[in-house]
Amino acid sequence: MTTQMQFARQGIVTEAMKLVAAQENVSEEFIRQGVAQGTIAICCNRNHKNLKPCGVGQGLRVKVNANIGTSSSFPCIEPELVKLQAAIDAGADAVMDLSTGDNITASRRAIINASTVMVGTVPIYQATVETIKKRGAVVEMTKDDLFDVIRMQAQDGADFMTIHCGINRNVIKALTDEGRIMDVVSRGGSFITGWMLHNDAENPLYEYYDEILDICEEYDVTISLGDGLRPGCLADATDRAQIQELLNLGELTQRAWERGVQVMVEGPGHVPYNQISANMQLQKRICHGAPFYVLGPLVTDVAPGYDHITSAIGGTLAAVSGADFLCYVTPAEHLGLPDLEDVREGVIAARIAAHAADLAKGNAEAWAWDNAMAQARKDLDWEAQLRLAIDPVKAREYRHKKNQEGDEACSMCGDYCAVKIVGKYLAEHKRK
């Protein structure tokens, strides 16, 4: 079977490439060249049947991902399917199934079957849960436990998979030599790090990377190279462990491209604002322009309950500086499993960050949207303003709650609406 990257290198424009070009209002050749070079990824597993393909990467609109999935505390799949639809309705371009509850396989299959947007997974979660059930501890996991899950998730239609291939002995040495406040906060990273330290062995995901590429090539899965040593607090950002792993990810990116396997590279979570731009530029240089997928970044550690805001602040600068794909952070981050409203809030916050970056980068469609809103406000055309809002539901609720029916202005200014006053006198001036 041929991957999107392999088709692109043969000069073939696939149906997925045509759809992405139409969505982005760019030429099909622009998309084909980006996919061939690796600067654009179209995450579309051949077994995900109801997917509407989407492009991530250079020259495209910044995309947004929403994390959903069961946990050991909340193992029921039905609420996650409701969250899936809420995320799609709020404008998410992708979802990741991070399920760790009972019957992970059934959860994943249900989410993929129901999703029209690309779906990502983290195979080591399922491998860990099943290993603990069978043998009592994650450190008893075998290479086959891991790779069997990777193959199964690829067969089920996962469009991209986060795989923590970049952690090796050199990374662990950098971590232990330098030290951190938060050590390892990535769940996948912690499983691999614990396994390596206990077994005094190399990471099988790094050691047998070519076998992962075999699977990804077969199903056209985009490999999302996980940042297992991402900083979990500002004090740990941009340290040797993070950068050593990034160097490994640059090497692994090239090896995947040599096989015609599409790649995204995942980036840091907690980064001081003044370090964000440098982090993005460093990743783009080391990983040769591969699409960059970041969690946040969160710009402060002290805002639990508001981390959708701290991540949106960082996400805008990250995307302006080169990030292509923002993973949402919800108000429940660091506190608990997000509920339905948390999912909506997280998606909208990330979309605002992405749209602000699109404007800064001169995206014509982003500017057309903002200009249409400006004209609607000048015209006091409330129906158009509500329709153009990034969250029409919330905008409509506020308009209804804060104003009397039929009010031309809003209750903030009332009779002293600046737009109305100046509009009146400008009209009179023009008639003279």
Summary of the structure (lengths in Angstrom):
residues: 432
radius of gyration: 22.9
end to end distance: 72.4
largest distance: 87.5
contacts: 1543
relative contact order: 0.10
helix: 55%
strand: 10%
